């Protein structure tokens, strides 16, 4: 029987979040901390802001619930939820990279897969029909090489001239 | 704009944190063709994308994709790459669809197999392993076996040693009149030919198809009405012929070729009235053979010798090569098609390949 112990997570800006242990251990990093008995008080997460931590918790909650449900949530439905969760107007581009870093630091593989795949799709040109959104995206990318690559892909697809 | 600049200055703190691991993860999800372009972005990216460990990761990501990985057709005599998905697009003209490749003195005589984006070609005096995406080409040392007409070939991957093997077999009539088979295998990692024992080799012919660690040929037993057919697998790990997989007996059909369809073995035949294709849904289970298509061919172009299925597009159309003169794109629902002339030549052969970064020099990196 999974314990329904509550774990407190503290973001870099000092906000506390109380979550069920089952949700917290979606993060392998937090899971190891709990196993190593470091979790009596709040677990500090100095690399994650409250804004991002809230989104991460939302993601983990959904995925834990999805696997618990009596009639297991359809894979298709969960995929649809993930797509809506990461959708460009829901998550601005800067937040997307913060989510990648958080998923990496917290070691949440499925969230890392989702966010990296989203960036890959953006590079392939699959997600931005409108030119302005591309500009916003390239501004928010904090990596010179990725910016160059987005721009070259755009030219290759000739979208700059079509949209 | 102001907001964006503010975001950018905050983001520059994030820049240090986008570690190489994350870049690798993102890049591994991009098409090989794009990655080849990205090599010139920076020295760091050039060395990353050229690294064979990255190529391996990228290949693994391709196999996880639910959408079919990007594939093209390679055609010999002359050596060309055909973007068959673009054939499906009404707006596109022939120039975009066909790309010529030049291997200099090594003009390929035939295609001998395709696996993980590596294509094996028979050239004058030997073989070549070529990746059309990276354009890396490796000439193999000549085998001891003289090519005869009664040859069979295969090329595939062996996961236990992370190696690719080329199988080259030939039948000879010995002095005492008996049929003998000589079988040689070239390992890309090991870098040389080895003769392997070959007793009781079934009479095989042509190019085998790689799937699941084995190369497969179709074989006939008996003749006329009593012809029994089977698929003969050659295990690349065991280097022996394995248990034959029986093929269903279908009225009016004598299967003439093997292919792959969505990761399953496919067998096909052209009768006087239709193109028949069956797939084996569960590998090795003869009960799982299911009819995939039966397309009437009364509208097809005239052909003298053969009609060979090469590829299946995302929209469900089939590409066929007709003799050595044209390719057609057929809609299986109604049998209608579009045709594309190809440069006529003796001995045009085509095969499908995946766009990957795998190097033919594995184990012998240049």
HADDOCK unambig.tbl for C-alpha pairs under 7 A between the chains (distance, minus, plus):
assign (segid A and resid 116 and name CA) (segid B and resid 25 and name CA) 6.63 0.50 0.50
assign (segid A and resid 116 and name CA) (segid B and resid 26 and name CA) 5.16 0.50 0.50
assign (segid A and resid 117 and name CA) (segid B and resid 26 and name CA) 6.61 0.50 0.50
assign (segid A and resid 117 and name CA) (segid B and resid 29 and name CA) 6.70 0.50 0.50
assign (segid A and resid 119 and name CA) (segid B and resid 26 and name CA) 6.81 0.50 0.50
assign (segid A and resid 120 and name CA) (segid B and resid 26 and name CA) 5.60 0.50 0.50
assign (segid A and resid 120 and name CA) (segid B and resid 29 and name CA) 6.09 0.50 0.50
assign (segid A and resid 120 and name CA) (segid B and resid 30 and name CA) 6.17 0.50 0.50
assign (segid A and resid 139 and name CA) (segid B and resid 4 and name CA) 6.56 0.50 0.50
assign (segid A and resid 139 and name CA) (segid B and resid 8 and name CA) 6.26 0.50 0.50
assign (segid A and resid 140 and name CA) (segid B and resid 7 and name CA) 6.71 0.50 0.50
assign (segid A and resid 140 and name CA) (segid B and resid 8 and name CA) 5.90 0.50 0.50
assign (segid A and resid 140 and name CA) (segid B and resid 11 and name CA) 6.69 0.50 0.50
assign (segid A and resid 142 and name CA) (segid B and resid 11 and name CA) 5.41 0.50 0.50
assign (segid A and resid 142 and name CA) (segid B and resid 12 and name CA) 5.64 0.50 0.50
assign (segid A and resid 142 and name CA) (segid B and resid 14 and name CA) 6.40 0.50 0.50
assign (segid A and resid 142 and name CA) (segid B and resid 15 and name CA) 4.73 0.50 0.50
assign (segid A and resid 143 and name CA) (segid B and resid 15 and name CA) 5.74 0.50 0.50
assign (segid A and resid 145 and name CA) (segid B and resid 41 and name CA) 6.25 0.50 0.50
assign (segid A and resid 149 and name CA) (segid B and resid 38 and name CA) 6.60 0.50 0.50
